[in-house]
């Protein structure tokens, strides 16, 4: 296993993997009203963040707070452990 300096690694791969995981999970949650996957905006409302923030997380552009990730996992009806299963 190779360890890299945290100063040289912005955890880009991990942020992208987490974003992809959230996007995949969001697509599986169906809105009962319109029978479509929930949008970034809907997940943002559930997690108490903006649509822009959900988009940034899904694109791996930001480091979300732990509380935000907890709210996202609750909104997706999964555990925080499942959120990091990538």
C-alpha positions in Angstrom: 0.0 0.0 0.0 1.4 3.4 -1.0 0.8 6.3 1.3 0.9 9.8 -0.1 1.4 13.1 1.7 -1.9 14.7 2.6 -0.4 18.0 1.4 -0.1 16.7 -2.1 -3.4 14.8 -2.2 -6.7 16.7 -2.2 -8.5 13.4 -2.0 -9.8 14.0 -5.5 -10.4 10.3 -6.2 -12.3 9.9 -3.0 -14.4 13.0 -3.4 -15.3 11.9 -6.9 -16.2 8.4 -5.8 -18.4 9.8 -3.0 -20.1 12.1 -5.4 -20.8 9.3 -7.9 -22.1 7.2 -5.1 -24.5 9.9 -3.9 -25.7 10.5 -7.4 -26.3 6.8 -8.0 -28.2 6.4 -4.8 -30.2 9.6 -5.4 -31.3 8.1 -8.8 -32.7 5.1 -7.0 -35.0 7.1 -4.7 -38.3 7.6 -6.5 -40.5 10.6 -5.8 -43.9 9.1 -5.1 -45.7 12.1 -6.7 -44.1 12.2 -10.1 -42.7 8.6 -10.1 -39.2 9.9 -11.1 -35.9 9.9 -9.2 -35.5 12.7 -6.8 -33.7 15.7 -8.1 -30.6 17.5 -6.6 -33.0 20.1 -5.4 -35.2 17.6 -3.6 -32.3 16.0 -1.9 -31.0 19.4 -1.0 -34.3 20.3 0.7 -34.2 17.0 2.7 -30.5 17.6 3.6 -31.0 21.3 4.3 -28.5 22.4 1.7 -28.9 24.0 -1.7 -29.2 22.3 -5.0 -25.8 23.9 -5.9 -24.2 22.2 -2.9 -25.6 18.8 -3.9 -24.3 19.3 -7.4 -20.8 20.3 -6.1 -20.7 17.2 -3.9 -21.8 15.0 -6.7 -19.1 16.4 -9.0 -16.5 16.0 -6.2 -15.8 19.7 -6.0 -16.3 20.2 -2.3 -15.6 18.8 1.1 -19.0 18.4 2.7 -19.5 18.7 6.4 -20.1 15.4 8.3 -23.5 16.7 9.3 -24.4 17.3 5.7 -23.4 13.7 4.8 -25.5 12.4 7.7 -28.5 14.4 6.4 -27.9 13.1 2.8 -27.8 9.6 4.0 -31.0 10.0 6.0 -32.6 11.6 2.9 -31.5 8.6 0.9 -32.8 6.3 3.6 -29.4 4.6 4.1 -26.8 4.5 6.8 -23.7 6.7 6.7 -21.7 3.4 6.3 -23.7 2.6 3.2 -23.0 6.1 1.8 -19.3 5.3 1.9 -19.6 1.9 0.3 -17.7 2.7 -2.9 
